[in-house]
Amino acid sequence: MNAHQKLRTFDLIRDAVLPEFRDRVAEYLVDYETALHEDAADADADAEPVRAVAHQLRGYLRGLNTTRVLGMADWEELDRRVVESWLLP
């Protein structure tokens, strides 16, 4: 996935969250987004911190799905995008 598609992943997450929870979730997503884009942009950086944050993001999305803040179909698609963006070689 290119950088634009990775950025779009976070937009899709924000859109998929139920409206009454969007502001709160958006606050948390900023931290994930910043960490993933800064670490991934540094070509000399170790890939392990990026992988760790991506796994944390997957866990956060799973929690949103469990609490019904995010629908199952949305969660499956977003999880797939996180894996393809930051976890596959």
PDB file of N, CA, C and O in Angstrom:
ATOM      1  N   MET A   1       0.844  -1.182   0.000  1.00  0.00           N
ATOM      2  CA  MET A   1       0.000   0.000   0.000  1.00  0.00           C
ATOM      3  C   MET A   1       0.879   1.231   0.000  1.00  0.00           C
ATOM      4  O   MET A   1       1.915   1.273   0.664  1.00  0.00           O
ATOM      5  N   ASN A   2       0.454   2.232  -0.753  1.00  0.00           N
ATOM      6  CA  ASN A   2       1.237   3.456  -0.762  1.00  0.00           C
ATOM      7  C   ASN A   2       0.851   4.347   0.420  1.00  0.00           C
ATOM      8  O   ASN A   2      -0.086   4.047   1.160  1.00  0.00           O
ATOM      9  N   ALA A   3       1.584   5.438   0.583  1.00  0.00           N
ATOM     10  CA  ALA A   3       1.383   6.323   1.745  1.00  0.00           C
ATOM     11  C   ALA A   3      -0.028   6.900   1.785  1.00  0.00           C
ATOM     12  O   ALA A   3      -0.607   7.039   2.862  1.00  0.00           O
ATOM     13  N   HIS A   4      -0.581   7.232   0.635  1.00  0.00           N
ATOM     14  CA  HIS A   4      -1.938   7.788   0.601  1.00  0.00           C
ATOM     15  C   HIS A   4      -2.958   6.769   1.088  1.00  0.00           C
ATOM     16  O   HIS A   4      -3.872   7.117   1.836  1.00  0.00           O
ATOM     17  N   GLN A   5      -2.812   5.523   0.676  1.00  0.00           N
ATOM     18  CA  GLN A   5      -3.731   4.477   1.115  1.00  0.00           C
ATOM     19  C   GLN A   5      -3.615   4.242   2.618  1.00  0.00           C
ATOM     20  O   GLN A   5      -4.611   3.966   3.287  1.00  0.00           O
ATOM     21  N   LYS A   6      -2.399   4.351   3.144  1.00  0.00           N
ATOM     22  CA  LYS A   6      -2.204   4.181   4.580  1.00  0.00           C
ATOM     23  C   LYS A   6      -2.899   5.308   5.341  1.00  0.00           C
ATOM     24  O   LYS A   6      -3.561   5.066   6.350  1.00  0.00           O
ATOM     25  N   LEU A   7      -2.747   6.540   4.853  1.00  0.00           N
ATOM     26  CA  LEU A   7      -3.436   7.666   5.479  1.00  0.00           C
ATOM     27  C   LEU A   7      -4.937   7.477   5.410  1.00  0.00           C
ATOM     28  O   LEU A   7      -5.649   7.793   6.363  1.00  0.00           O
ATOM     29  N   ARG A   8      -5.419   6.970   4.304  1.00  0.00           N
ATOM     30  CA  ARG A   8      -6.850   6.747   4.101  1.00  0.00           C
ATOM     31  C   ARG A   8      -7.396   5.724   5.103  1.00  0.00           C
ATOM     32  O   ARG A   8      -8.570   5.785   5.469  1.00  0.00           O
ATOM     33  N   THR A   9      -6.566   4.798   5.543  1.00  0.00           N
ATOM     34  CA  THR A   9      -6.995   3.806   6.534  1.00  0.00           C
ATOM     35  C   THR A   9      -7.529   4.508   7.779  1.00  0.00           C
ATOM     36  O   THR A   9      -8.561   4.108   8.319  1.00  0.00           O
ATOM     37  N   PHE A  10      -6.845   5.536   8.232  1.00  0.00           N
ATOM     38  CA  PHE A  10      -7.293   6.250   9.430  1.00  0.00           C
ATOM     39  C   PHE A  10      -8.589   7.030   9.174  1.00  0.00           C
ATOM     40  O   PHE A  10      -9.428   7.147  10.067  1.00  0.00           O
ATOM     41  N   ASP A  11      -8.748   7.551   7.984  1.00  0.00           N
ATOM     42  CA  ASP A  11     -10.016   8.208   7.635  1.00  0.00           C
ATOM     43  C   ASP A  11     -11.162   7.191   7.655  1.00  0.00           C
ATOM     44  O   ASP A  11     -12.256   7.489   8.133  1.00  0.00           O
ATOM     45  N   LEU A  12     -10.903   6.005   7.140  1.00  0.00           N
ATOM     46  CA  LEU A  12     -11.926   4.956   7.122  1.00  0.00           C
ATOM     47  C   LEU A  12     -12.297   4.527   8.542  1.00  0.00           C
ATOM     48  O   LEU A  12     -13.465   4.268   8.831  1.00  0.00           O
ATOM     49  N   ILE A  13     -11.304   4.453   9.424  1.00  0.00           N
ATOM     50  CA  ILE A  13     -11.599   4.105  10.818  1.00  0.00           C
ATOM     51  C   ILE A  13     -12.509   5.163  11.426  1.00  0.00           C
ATOM     52  O   ILE A  13     -13.518   4.834  12.049  1.00  0.00           O
ATOM     53  N   ARG A  14     -12.157   6.418  11.248  1.00  0.00           N
ATOM     54  CA  ARG A  14     -12.966   7.504  11.819  1.00  0.00           C
ATOM     55  C   ARG A  14     -14.401   7.454  11.288  1.00  0.00           C
ATOM     56  O   ARG A  14     -15.355   7.660  12.038  1.00  0.00           O
ATOM     57  N   ASP A  15     -14.541   7.184  10.009  1.00  0.00           N
ATOM     58  CA  ASP A  15     -15.879   7.132   9.399  1.00  0.00           C
ATOM     59  C   ASP A  15     -16.683   5.925   9.865  1.00  0.00           C
ATOM     60  O   ASP A  15     -17.910   5.995   9.940  1.00  0.00           O
ATOM     61  N   ALA A  16     -16.015   4.819  10.180  1.00  0.00           N
ATOM     62  CA  ALA A  16     -16.706   3.580  10.549  1.00  0.00           C
ATOM     63  C   ALA A  16     -17.217   3.588  11.989  1.00  0.00           C
ATOM     64  O   ALA A  16     -18.124   2.831  12.335  1.00  0.00           O
ATOM     65  N   VAL A  17     -16.637   4.438  12.820  1.00  0.00           N
ATOM     66  CA  VAL A  17     -17.036   4.497  14.231  1.00  0.00           C
ATOM     67  C   VAL A  17     -18.402   5.174  14.346  1.00  0.00           C
ATOM     68  O   VAL A  17     -18.700   6.122  13.620  1.00  0.00           O
ATOM     69  N   LEU A  18     -19.219   4.678  15.258  1.00  0.00           N
ATOM     70  CA  LEU A  18     -20.531   5.292  15.488  1.00  0.00           C
ATOM     71  C   LEU A  18     -20.359   6.776  15.800  1.00  0.00           C
ATOM     72  O   LEU A  18     -19.437   7.156  16.522  1.00  0.00           O
ATOM     73  N   PRO A  19     -21.239   7.614  15.263  1.00  0.00           N
ATOM     74  CA  PRO A  19     -21.080   9.068  15.401  1.00  0.00           C
ATOM     75  C   PRO A  19     -20.875   9.561  16.833  1.00  0.00           C
ATOM     76  O   PRO A  19     -20.084  10.478  17.057  1.00  0.00           O
ATOM     77  N   GLU A  20     -21.559   8.983  17.784  1.00  0.00           N
ATOM     78  CA  GLU A  20     -21.445   9.477  19.162  1.00  0.00           C
ATOM     79  C   GLU A  20     -20.086   9.172  19.803  1.00  0.00           C
ATOM     80  O   GLU A  20     -19.777   9.697  20.872  1.00  0.00           O
ATOM     81  N   PHE A  21     -19.276   8.328  19.157  1.00  0.00           N
ATOM     82  CA  PHE A  21     -17.960   7.977  19.699  1.00  0.00           C
ATOM     83  C   PHE A  21     -16.802   8.530  18.869  1.00  0.00           C
ATOM     84  O   PHE A  21     -15.642   8.341  19.232  1.00  0.00           O
ATOM     85  N   ARG A  22     -17.096   9.203  17.773  1.00  0.00           N
ATOM     86  CA  ARG A  22     -16.049   9.627  16.839  1.00  0.00           C
ATOM     87  C   ARG A  22     -15.028  10.573  17.454  1.00  0.00           C
ATOM     88  O   ARG A  22     -13.830  10.413  17.222  1.00  0.00           O
ATOM     89  N   ASP A  23     -15.471  11.544  18.226  1.00  0.00           N
ATOM     90  CA  ASP A  23     -14.517  12.494  18.805  1.00  0.00           C
ATOM     91  C   ASP A  23     -13.542  11.794  19.739  1.00  0.00           C
ATOM     92  O   ASP A  23     -12.338  12.043  19.694  1.00  0.00           O
ATOM     93  N   ARG A  24     -14.059  10.933  20.571  1.00  0.00           N
ATOM     94  CA  ARG A  24     -13.204  10.222  21.531  1.00  0.00           C
ATOM     95  C   ARG A  24     -12.227   9.290  20.825  1.00  0.00           C
ATOM     96  O   ARG A  24     -11.046   9.245  21.169  1.00  0.00           O
ATOM     97  N   VAL A  25     -12.717   8.553  19.846  1.00  0.00           N
ATOM     98  CA  VAL A  25     -11.847   7.635  19.102  1.00  0.00           C
ATOM     99  C   VAL A  25     -10.802   8.420  18.314  1.00  0.00           C
ATOM    100  O   VAL A  25      -9.647   8.003  18.231  1.00  0.00           O
ATOM    101  N   ALA A  26     -11.194   9.539  17.743  1.00  0.00           N
ATOM    102  CA  ALA A  26     -10.257  10.357  16.965  1.00  0.00           C
ATOM    103  C   ALA A  26      -9.067  10.797  17.817  1.00  0.00           C
ATOM    104  O   ALA A  26      -7.945  10.880  17.317  1.00  0.00           O
ATOM    105  N   GLU A  27      -9.304  11.078  19.093  1.00  0.00           N
ATOM    106  CA  GLU A  27      -8.213  11.464  19.986  1.00  0.00           C
ATOM    107  C   GLU A  27      -7.182  10.347  20.115  1.00  0.00           C
ATOM    108  O   GLU A  27      -5.979  10.607  20.100  1.00  0.00           O
ATOM    109  N   TYR A  28      -7.641   9.125  20.238  1.00  0.00           N
ATOM    110  CA  TYR A  28      -6.729   7.979  20.347  1.00  0.00           C
ATOM    111  C   TYR A  28      -6.029   7.699  19.019  1.00  0.00           C
ATOM    112  O   TYR A  28      -4.849   7.347  18.997  1.00  0.00           O
ATOM    113  N   LEU A  29      -6.743   7.851  17.933  1.00  0.00           N
ATOM    114  CA  LEU A  29      -6.163   7.535  16.628  1.00  0.00           C
ATOM    115  C   LEU A  29      -4.994   8.437  16.274  1.00  0.00           C
ATOM    116  O   LEU A  29      -4.087   8.017  15.556  1.00  0.00           O
ATOM    117  N   VAL A  30      -5.001   9.655  16.760  1.00  0.00           N
ATOM    118  CA  VAL A  30      -3.906  10.584  16.471  1.00  0.00           C
ATOM    119  C   VAL A  30      -2.578   9.987  16.931  1.00  0.00           C
ATOM    120  O   VAL A  30      -1.573  10.087  16.226  1.00  0.00           O
ATOM    121  N   ASP A  31      -2.572   9.371  18.102  1.00  0.00           N
ATOM    122  CA  ASP A  31      -1.340   8.769  18.614  1.00  0.00           C
ATOM    123  C   ASP A  31      -0.862   7.622  17.720  1.00  0.00           C
ATOM    124  O   ASP A  31       0.322   7.533  17.394  1.00  0.00           O
ATOM    125  N   TYR A  32      -1.779   6.758  17.334  1.00  0.00           N
ATOM    126  CA  TYR A  32      -1.418   5.642  16.447  1.00  0.00           C
ATOM    127  C   TYR A  32      -0.939   6.159  15.092  1.00  0.00           C
ATOM    128  O   TYR A  32       0.083   5.716  14.569  1.00  0.00           O
ATOM    129  N   GLU A  33      -1.681   7.082  14.549  1.00  0.00           N
ATOM    130  CA  GLU A  33      -1.361   7.635  13.231  1.00  0.00           C
ATOM    131  C   GLU A  33       0.019   8.289  13.235  1.00  0.00           C
ATOM    132  O   GLU A  33       0.823   8.070  12.329  1.00  0.00           O
ATOM    133  N   THR A  34       0.281   9.082  14.249  1.00  0.00           N
ATOM    134  CA  THR A  34       1.572   9.757  14.355  1.00  0.00           C
ATOM    135  C   THR A  34       2.702   8.744  14.466  1.00  0.00           C
ATOM    136  O   THR A  34       3.702   8.852  13.756  1.00  0.00           O
ATOM    137  N   ALA A  35       2.555   7.780  15.334  1.00  0.00           N
ATOM    138  CA  ALA A  35       3.603   6.777  15.530  1.00  0.00           C
ATOM    139  C   ALA A  35       3.858   5.971  14.266  1.00  0.00           C
ATOM    140  O   ALA A  35       5.011   5.747  13.899  1.00  0.00           O
ATOM    141  N   LEU A  36       2.813   5.538  13.605  1.00  0.00           N
ATOM    142  CA  LEU A  36       2.993   4.713  12.406  1.00  0.00           C
ATOM    143  C   LEU A  36       3.593   5.495  11.255  1.00  0.00           C
ATOM    144  O   LEU A  36       4.435   4.971  10.527  1.00  0.00           O
ATOM    145  N   HIS A  37       3.183   6.721  11.081  1.00  0.00           N
ATOM    146  CA  HIS A  37       3.689   7.495   9.949  1.00  0.00           C
ATOM    147  C   HIS A  37       5.089   8.036  10.197  1.00  0.00           C
ATOM    148  O   HIS A  37       5.889   8.115   9.265  1.00  0.00           O
ATOM    149  N   GLU A  38       5.400   8.407  11.420  1.00  0.00           N
ATOM    150  CA  GLU A  38       6.752   8.894  11.716  1.00  0.00           C
ATOM    151  C   GLU A  38       7.762   7.766  11.651  1.00  0.00           C
ATOM    152  O   GLU A  38       8.815   7.909  11.030  1.00  0.00           O
ATOM    153  N   ASP A  39       7.450   6.634  12.291  1.00  0.00           N
ATOM    154  CA  ASP A  39       8.381   5.511  12.294  1.00  0.00           C
ATOM    155  C   ASP A  39       8.539   4.906  10.908  1.00  0.00           C
ATOM    156  O   ASP A  39       9.646   4.542  10.511  1.00  0.00           O
ATOM    157  N   ALA A  40       7.451   4.797  10.178  1.00  0.00           N
ATOM    158  CA  ALA A  40       7.513   4.208   8.840  1.00  0.00           C
ATOM    159  C   ALA A  40       8.239   5.125   7.866  1.00  0.00           C
ATOM    160  O   ALA A  40       8.852   4.646   6.912  1.00  0.00           O
ATOM    161  N   ALA A  41       8.182   6.426   8.087  1.00  0.00           N
ATOM    162  CA  ALA A  41       8.824   7.382   7.194  1.00  0.00           C
ATOM    163  C   ALA A  41      10.340   7.383   7.362  1.00  0.00           C
ATOM    164  O   ALA A  41      11.066   7.738   6.433  1.00  0.00           O
ATOM    165  N   ASP A  42      10.815   6.993   8.523  1.00  0.00           N
ATOM    166  CA  ASP A  42      12.243   6.956   8.794  1.00  0.00           C
ATOM    167  C   ASP A  42      12.819   5.669   8.208  1.00  0.00           C
ATOM    168  O   ASP A  42      12.674   4.595   8.792  1.00  0.00           O
ATOM    169  N   ALA A  43      13.465   5.780   7.067  1.00  0.00           N
ATOM    170  CA  ALA A  43      13.962   4.610   6.337  1.00  0.00           C
ATOM    171  C   ALA A  43      14.988   3.814   7.147  1.00  0.00           C
ATOM    172  O   ALA A  43      15.136   2.610   6.937  1.00  0.00           O
ATOM    173  N   ASP A  44      15.692   4.464   8.059  1.00  0.00           N
ATOM    174  CA  ASP A  44      16.704   3.774   8.844  1.00  0.00           C
ATOM    175  C   ASP A  44      16.125   3.149  10.114  1.00  0.00           C
ATOM    176  O   ASP A  44      16.829   2.461  10.854  1.00  0.00           O
ATOM    177  N   ALA A  45      14.860   3.392  10.353  1.00  0.00           N
ATOM    178  CA  ALA A  45      14.241   2.918  11.591  1.00  0.00           C
ATOM    179  C   ALA A  45      14.081   1.396  11.580  1.00  0.00           C
ATOM    180  O   ALA A  45      13.898   0.776  10.532  1.00  0.00           O
ATOM    181  N   ASP A  46      14.154   0.824  12.768  1.00  0.00           N
ATOM    182  CA  ASP A  46      13.899  -0.591  12.949  1.00  0.00           C
ATOM    183  C   ASP A  46      12.412  -0.841  12.689  1.00  0.00           C
ATOM    184  O   ASP A  46      11.572  -0.065  13.144  1.00  0.00           O
ATOM    185  N   ALA A  47      12.082  -1.885  11.984  1.00  0.00           N
ATOM    186  CA  ALA A  47      10.684  -2.177  11.651  1.00  0.00           C
ATOM    187  C   ALA A  47       9.886  -2.645  12.863  1.00  0.00           C
ATOM    188  O   ALA A  47       8.656  -2.595  12.843  1.00  0.00           O
ATOM    189  N   GLU A  48      10.554  -3.096  13.908  1.00  0.00           N
ATOM    190  CA  GLU A  48       9.846  -3.656  15.054  1.00  0.00           C
ATOM    191  C   GLU A  48       8.933  -2.650  15.765  1.00  0.00           C
ATOM    192  O   GLU A  48       7.818  -3.024  16.127  1.00  0.00           O
ATOM    193  N   PRO A  49       9.346  -1.394  15.985  1.00  0.00           N
ATOM    194  CA  PRO A  49       8.416  -0.440  16.611  1.00  0.00           C
ATOM    195  C   PRO A  49       7.152  -0.209  15.778  1.00  0.00           C
ATOM    196  O   PRO A  49       6.064  -0.058  16.334  1.00  0.00           O
ATOM    197  N   VAL A  50       7.290  -0.180  14.467  1.00  0.00           N
ATOM    198  CA  VAL A  50       6.130  -0.011  13.588  1.00  0.00           C
ATOM    199  C   VAL A  50       5.209  -1.209  13.732  1.00  0.00           C
ATOM    200  O   VAL A  50       3.993  -1.050  13.837  1.00  0.00           O
ATOM    201  N   ARG A  51       5.773  -2.399  13.739  1.00  0.00           N
ATOM    202  CA  ARG A  51       4.976  -3.613  13.890  1.00  0.00           C
ATOM    203  C   ARG A  51       4.264  -3.630  15.243  1.00  0.00           C
ATOM    204  O   ARG A  51       3.104  -4.034  15.330  1.00  0.00           O
ATOM    205  N   ALA A  52       4.949  -3.198  16.288  1.00  0.00           N
ATOM    206  CA  ALA A  52       4.348  -3.182  17.622  1.00  0.00           C
ATOM    207  C   ALA A  52       3.155  -2.230  17.676  1.00  0.00           C
ATOM    208  O   ALA A  52       2.114  -2.570  18.238  1.00  0.00           O
ATOM    209  N   VAL A  53       3.302  -1.050  17.100  1.00  0.00           N
ATOM    210  CA  VAL A  53       2.200  -0.083  17.094  1.00  0.00           C
ATOM    211  C   VAL A  53       1.052  -0.599  16.231  1.00  0.00           C
ATOM    212  O   VAL A  53      -0.113  -0.422  16.586  1.00  0.00           O
ATOM    213  N   ALA A  54       1.366  -1.232  15.109  1.00  0.00           N
ATOM    214  CA  ALA A  54       0.316  -1.782  14.246  1.00  0.00           C
ATOM    215  C   ALA A  54      -0.468  -2.870  14.984  1.00  0.00           C
ATOM    216  O   ALA A  54      -1.689  -2.953  14.852  1.00  0.00           O
ATOM    217  N   HIS A  55       0.225  -3.693  15.752  1.00  0.00           N
ATOM    218  CA  HIS A  55      -0.472  -4.717  16.543  1.00  0.00           C
ATOM    219  C   HIS A  55      -1.346  -4.073  17.622  1.00  0.00           C
ATOM    220  O   HIS A  55      -2.448  -4.547  17.895  1.00  0.00           O
ATOM    221  N   GLN A  56      -0.858  -3.003  18.226  1.00  0.00           N
ATOM    222  CA  GLN A  56      -1.660  -2.281  19.223  1.00  0.00           C
ATOM    223  C   GLN A  56      -2.908  -1.686  18.575  1.00  0.00           C
ATOM    224  O   GLN A  56      -3.992  -1.718  19.156  1.00  0.00           O
ATOM    225  N   LEU A  57      -2.748  -1.143  17.369  1.00  0.00           N
ATOM    226  CA  LEU A  57      -3.895  -0.582  16.645  1.00  0.00           C
ATOM    227  C   LEU A  57      -4.907  -1.677  16.339  1.00  0.00           C
ATOM    228  O   LEU A  57      -6.112  -1.460  16.471  1.00  0.00           O
ATOM    229  N   ARG A  58      -4.435  -2.848  15.933  1.00  0.00           N
ATOM    230  CA  ARG A  58      -5.356  -3.960  15.675  1.00  0.00           C
ATOM    231  C   ARG A  58      -6.132  -4.317  16.938  1.00  0.00           C
ATOM    232  O   ARG A  58      -7.333  -4.577  16.874  1.00  0.00           O
ATOM    233  N   GLY A  59      -5.457  -4.332  18.081  1.00  0.00           N
ATOM    234  CA  GLY A  59      -6.124  -4.617  19.351  1.00  0.00           C
ATOM    235  C   GLY A  59      -7.150  -3.552  19.698  1.00  0.00           C
ATOM    236  O   GLY A  59      -8.232  -3.865  20.195  1.00  0.00           O
ATOM    237  N   TYR A  60      -6.818  -2.306  19.440  1.00  0.00           N
ATOM    238  CA  TYR A  60      -7.752  -1.205  19.698  1.00  0.00           C
ATOM    239  C   TYR A  60      -9.001  -1.355  18.826  1.00  0.00           C
ATOM    240  O   TYR A  60     -10.124  -1.184  19.300  1.00  0.00           O
ATOM    241  N   LEU A  61      -8.792  -1.674  17.551  1.00  0.00           N
ATOM    242  CA  LEU A  61      -9.931  -1.871  16.642  1.00  0.00           C
ATOM    243  C   LEU A  61     -10.782  -3.061  17.083  1.00  0.00           C
ATOM    244  O   LEU A  61     -12.010  -3.015  17.017  1.00  0.00           O
ATOM    245  N   ARG A  62     -10.127  -4.113  17.527  1.00  0.00           N
ATOM    246  CA  ARG A  62     -10.857  -5.288  18.025  1.00  0.00           C
ATOM    247  C   ARG A  62     -11.707  -4.897  19.231  1.00  0.00           C
ATOM    248  O   ARG A  62     -12.844  -5.349  19.366  1.00  0.00           O
ATOM    249  N   GLY A  63     -11.160  -4.066  20.099  1.00  0.00           N
ATOM    250  CA  GLY A  63     -11.919  -3.583  21.258  1.00  0.00           C
ATOM    251  C   GLY A  63     -13.106  -2.740  20.847  1.00  0.00           C
ATOM    252  O   GLY A  63     -14.180  -2.839  21.441  1.00  0.00           O
ATOM    253  N   LEU A  64     -12.921  -1.912  19.833  1.00  0.00           N
ATOM    254  CA  LEU A  64     -14.047  -1.109  19.334  1.00  0.00           C
ATOM    255  C   LEU A  64     -15.143  -2.002  18.773  1.00  0.00           C
ATOM    256  O   LEU A  64     -16.331  -1.715  18.923  1.00  0.00           O
ATOM    257  N   ASN A  65     -14.734  -3.085  18.127  1.00  0.00           N
ATOM    258  CA  ASN A  65     -15.708  -4.026  17.588  1.00  0.00           C
ATOM    259  C   ASN A  65     -16.430  -4.747  18.717  1.00  0.00           C
ATOM    260  O   ASN A  65     -17.649  -4.916  18.667  1.00  0.00           O
ATOM    261  N   THR A  66     -15.696  -5.169  19.725  1.00  0.00           N
ATOM    262  CA  THR A  66     -16.275  -5.899  20.856  1.00  0.00           C
ATOM    263  C   THR A  66     -17.308  -5.059  21.593  1.00  0.00           C
ATOM    264  O   THR A  66     -18.325  -5.581  22.049  1.00  0.00           O
ATOM    265  N   THR A  67     -17.052  -3.767  21.709  1.00  0.00           N
ATOM    266  CA  THR A  67     -17.977  -2.876  22.419  1.00  0.00           C
ATOM    267  C   THR A  67     -19.044  -2.303  21.485  1.00  0.00           C
ATOM    268  O   THR A  67     -19.816  -1.429  21.879  1.00  0.00           O
ATOM    269  N   ARG A  68     -19.081  -2.788  20.277  1.00  0.00           N
ATOM    270  CA  ARG A  68     -20.082  -2.405  19.274  1.00  0.00           C
ATOM    271  C   ARG A  68     -20.016  -0.926  18.863  1.00  0.00           C
ATOM    272  O   ARG A  68     -21.015  -0.325  18.470  1.00  0.00           O
ATOM    273  N   VAL A  69     -18.822  -0.370  18.966  1.00  0.00           N
ATOM    274  CA  VAL A  69     -18.593   0.991  18.490  1.00  0.00           C
ATOM    275  C   VAL A  69     -18.263   0.950  17.000  1.00  0.00           C
ATOM    276  O   VAL A  69     -18.385   1.945  16.285  1.00  0.00           O
ATOM    277  N   LEU A  70     -17.842  -0.231  16.561  1.00  0.00           N
ATOM    278  CA  LEU A  70     -17.432  -0.460  15.185  1.00  0.00           C
ATOM    279  C   LEU A  70     -18.071  -1.763  14.735  1.00  0.00           C
ATOM    280  O   LEU A  70     -18.019  -2.758  15.458  1.00  0.00           O
ATOM    281  N   GLY A  71     -18.670  -1.772  13.553  1.00  0.00           N
ATOM    282  CA  GLY A  71     -19.337  -2.967  13.049  1.00  0.00           C
ATOM    283  C   GLY A  71     -18.364  -4.055  12.607  1.00  0.00           C
ATOM    284  O   GLY A  71     -17.208  -3.770  12.292  1.00  0.00           O
ATOM    285  N   MET A  72     -18.832  -5.293  12.585  1.00  0.00           N
ATOM    286  CA  MET A  72     -17.997  -6.441  12.241  1.00  0.00           C
ATOM    287  C   MET A  72     -17.420  -6.333  10.834  1.00  0.00           C
ATOM    288  O   MET A  72     -16.230  -6.582  10.639  1.00  0.00           O
ATOM    289  N   ALA A  73     -18.224  -5.972   9.869  1.00  0.00           N
ATOM    290  CA  ALA A  73     -17.730  -5.860   8.491  1.00  0.00           C
ATOM    291  C   ALA A  73     -16.661  -4.773   8.403  1.00  0.00           C
ATOM    292  O   ALA A  73     -15.651  -4.941   7.719  1.00  0.00           O
ATOM    293  N   ASP A  74     -16.889  -3.659   9.098  1.00  0.00           N
ATOM    294  CA  ASP A  74     -15.895  -2.590   9.107  1.00  0.00           C
ATOM    295  C   ASP A  74     -14.616  -3.060   9.772  1.00  0.00           C
ATOM    296  O   ASP A  74     -13.521  -2.804   9.272  1.00  0.00           O
ATOM    297  N   TRP A  75     -14.751  -3.750  10.901  1.00  0.00           N
ATOM    298  CA  TRP A  75     -13.575  -4.222  11.618  1.00  0.00           C
ATOM    299  C   TRP A  75     -12.744  -5.158  10.753  1.00  0.00           C
ATOM    300  O   TRP A  75     -11.519  -5.037  10.717  1.00  0.00           O
ATOM    301  N   GLU A  76     -13.380  -6.077  10.064  1.00  0.00           N
ATOM    302  CA  GLU A  76     -12.646  -7.028   9.231  1.00  0.00           C
ATOM    303  C   GLU A  76     -11.868  -6.309   8.134  1.00  0.00           C
ATOM    304  O   GLU A  76     -10.707  -6.631   7.886  1.00  0.00           O
ATOM    305  N   GLU A  77     -12.493  -5.347   7.482  1.00  0.00           N
ATOM    306  CA  GLU A  77     -11.824  -4.588   6.418  1.00  0.00           C
ATOM    307  C   GLU A  77     -10.683  -3.747   6.977  1.00  0.00           C
ATOM    308  O   GLU A  77      -9.597  -3.711   6.399  1.00  0.00           O
ATOM    309  N   LEU A  78     -10.918  -3.081   8.084  1.00  0.00           N
ATOM    310  CA  LEU A  78      -9.883  -2.233   8.675  1.00  0.00           C
ATOM    311  C   LEU A  78      -8.718  -3.064   9.196  1.00  0.00           C
ATOM    312  O   LEU A  78      -7.562  -2.665   9.056  1.00  0.00           O
ATOM    313  N   ASP A  79      -9.008  -4.202   9.788  1.00  0.00           N
ATOM    314  CA  ASP A  79      -7.953  -5.092  10.257  1.00  0.00           C
ATOM    315  C   ASP A  79      -7.098  -5.547   9.078  1.00  0.00           C
ATOM    316  O   ASP A  79      -5.870  -5.567   9.170  1.00  0.00           O
ATOM    317  N   ARG A  80      -7.733  -5.906   7.990  1.00  0.00           N
ATOM    318  CA  ARG A  80      -7.009  -6.327   6.780  1.00  0.00           C
ATOM    319  C   ARG A  80      -6.100  -5.207   6.292  1.00  0.00           C
ATOM    320  O   ARG A  80      -4.954  -5.455   5.918  1.00  0.00           O
ATOM    321  N   ARG A  81      -6.602  -3.978   6.293  1.00  0.00           N
ATOM    322  CA  ARG A  81      -5.806  -2.835   5.823  1.00  0.00           C
ATOM    323  C   ARG A  81      -4.597  -2.586   6.725  1.00  0.00           C
ATOM    324  O   ARG A  81      -3.512  -2.276   6.234  1.00  0.00           O
ATOM    325  N   VAL A  82      -4.776  -2.719   8.035  1.00  0.00           N
ATOM    326  CA  VAL A  82      -3.652  -2.517   8.959  1.00  0.00           C
ATOM    327  C   VAL A  82      -2.585  -3.581   8.702  1.00  0.00           C
ATOM    328  O   VAL A  82      -1.394  -3.274   8.649  1.00  0.00           O
ATOM    329  N   VAL A  83      -3.016  -4.818   8.545  1.00  0.00           N
ATOM    330  CA  VAL A  83      -2.063  -5.900   8.275  1.00  0.00           C
ATOM    331  C   VAL A  83      -1.308  -5.629   6.976  1.00  0.00           C
ATOM    332  O   VAL A  83      -0.081  -5.724   6.943  1.00  0.00           O
ATOM    333  N   GLU A  84      -2.023  -5.297   5.917  1.00  0.00           N
ATOM    334  CA  GLU A  84      -1.380  -5.049   4.624  1.00  0.00           C
ATOM    335  C   GLU A  84      -0.481  -3.812   4.661  1.00  0.00           C
ATOM    336  O   GLU A  84       0.549  -3.779   3.988  1.00  0.00           O
ATOM    337  N   SER A  85      -0.853  -2.813   5.426  1.00  0.00           N
ATOM    338  CA  SER A  85      -0.088  -1.562   5.451  1.00  0.00           C
ATOM    339  C   SER A  85       1.191  -1.649   6.269  1.00  0.00           C
ATOM    340  O   SER A  85       2.233  -1.141   5.853  1.00  0.00           O
ATOM    341  N   TRP A  86       1.117  -2.296   7.441  1.00  0.00           N
ATOM    342  CA  TRP A  86       2.249  -2.213   8.359  1.00  0.00           C
ATOM    343  C   TRP A  86       2.805  -3.546   8.837  1.00  0.00           C
ATOM    344  O   TRP A  86       3.847  -3.558   9.494  1.00  0.00           O
ATOM    345  N   LEU A  87       2.163  -4.660   8.541  1.00  0.00           N
ATOM    346  CA  LEU A  87       2.640  -5.929   9.087  1.00  0.00           C
ATOM    347  C   LEU A  87       3.178  -6.911   8.052  1.00  0.00           C
ATOM    348  O   LEU A  87       3.979  -7.784   8.385  1.00  0.00           O
ATOM    349  N   LEU A  88       2.753  -6.779   6.825  1.00  0.00           N
ATOM    350  CA  LEU A  88       3.282  -7.680   5.793  1.00  0.00           C
ATOM    351  C   LEU A  88       4.643  -7.188   5.322  1.00  0.00           C
ATOM    352  O   LEU A  88       4.889  -5.982   5.281  1.00  0.00           O
ATOM    353  N   PRO A  89       5.524  -8.110   4.969  1.00  0.00           N
ATOM    354  CA  PRO A  89       6.867  -7.696   4.516  1.00  0.00           C
ATOM    355  C   PRO A  89       6.841  -6.887   3.241  1.00  0.00           C
ATOM    356  O   PRO A  89       7.892  -6.477   2.749  1.00  0.00           O
TER     357      PRO A  89
END
